[in-house]
Amino acid sequence: MNTSKPIIAILGSLNVDLVTRTPRIPAAGETLEALSFNTGHGGKGANQAVACARLSRPSKSSATSSSSAQVDVRMIGAIGKDDAFGGPFLAALEADGLDVTRVRRLEGQKTGVAVITVEERTGENRIMFVPGANHSVPREPLLDGDEDVLVLQLETPLEVVFLNMQHAKEKGVDVVINPAPAVPLPDDVYAGLDHLIVNESEAALLSGKPAEEITPESDLSPVAAEFIEKGVKNVIITLGGAGVFYQTAARHEQSQSGSLIPAKKVKVVDTTAAGDTFVGAYAVAVAKSKASRATGTPFDIDSAIAFANKAAALTVQKNGAQDAIPWLHEVDDA
Ligand code: ATP
């Protein structure tokens, strides 16, 4: 294990959002003047990486000073080499304090884009997602071996996710997986998995339970048990404004039920990136606990969830995706 600053690697997607707001959705063959156009950086991988970086650094002004960072955060993924989007994307991630040297710039490939049309009147969006370079992340081990935590989602090829997850488990790296967008997963993914973070619909799809049984009012212990019996150590089910349900293998073995931790009561502006902020914050707490775990102090999942709930509650109070992810001082001040 690394003896100095903990290291988190995030292996995942990097997408550029191209967002047009329109008075209405144009018909086939029609040209319509739009109200506005904006670009933004996204992708679950990049969002969670930004959350890890910001939530382990006091503020934007000290983002690139390695002495004030509590955790080293590495992004692993792929973007286009020669397109207009790749360079500015990496520069923005670096400005947040991320190490982007493991993001491959692939010749002849385009950076992933999401072309989003938002109809102003209804707020409804239509999204065309072009994965581009995200689908060409090399099918090979991508970890250096000195990481403390690996964070994964499912917007890069499953083969890459599984291979690197296996590699991490063998090296004793803690794995945090947020299996979104959810697809049924083979049982061996769950064997020896440290942290599974799912929302309600992902919990339903992956456990095979009916969606109407996954609510804040239901007893979610049987759902968590499905995963724990396959080998997961900590199961976290996020429930939007209702908060988080969690269960651990240790408590399950002692026949204790899981716990519901309420979300912060806040005025919601836009919930985009709430889930990604939660995952990033939780991963930071896991990374920071690693040194003390080596000396026998157990992982405090309640504190990790409290920190993640607090960070995600700040995200929902702001518009946008990455723009809404807070820095550490904002969580401390909240
Ligand atoms: P998204 O896809 O919108 O980013 P998600 O579906 O992955 O999110 P949610 O369960 O909706 O995840 O939310 C994740 C966490 O964000 C919640 O567990 C909670 O901590 C916080 N959160 C979400 N909505 C609210 C809210 N209305 N008020 C306070 N906190 C919230």
Boltz pocket constraint, residues with backbone or C-beta under 6 A from the ligand:
constraints:
  - pocket:
      binder: B
      contacts: [[A, 199], [A, 200], [A, 237], [A, 238], [A, 239], [A, 240], [A, 241], [A, 242], [A, 243], [A, 244], [A, 263], [A, 264], [A, 265], [A, 266], [A, 268], [A, 271], [A, 272], [A, 273], [A, 274], [A, 275], [A, 276], [A, 278], [A, 308], [A, 309], [A, 310], [A, 312], [A, 313], [A, 316]]
      max_distance: 6.0
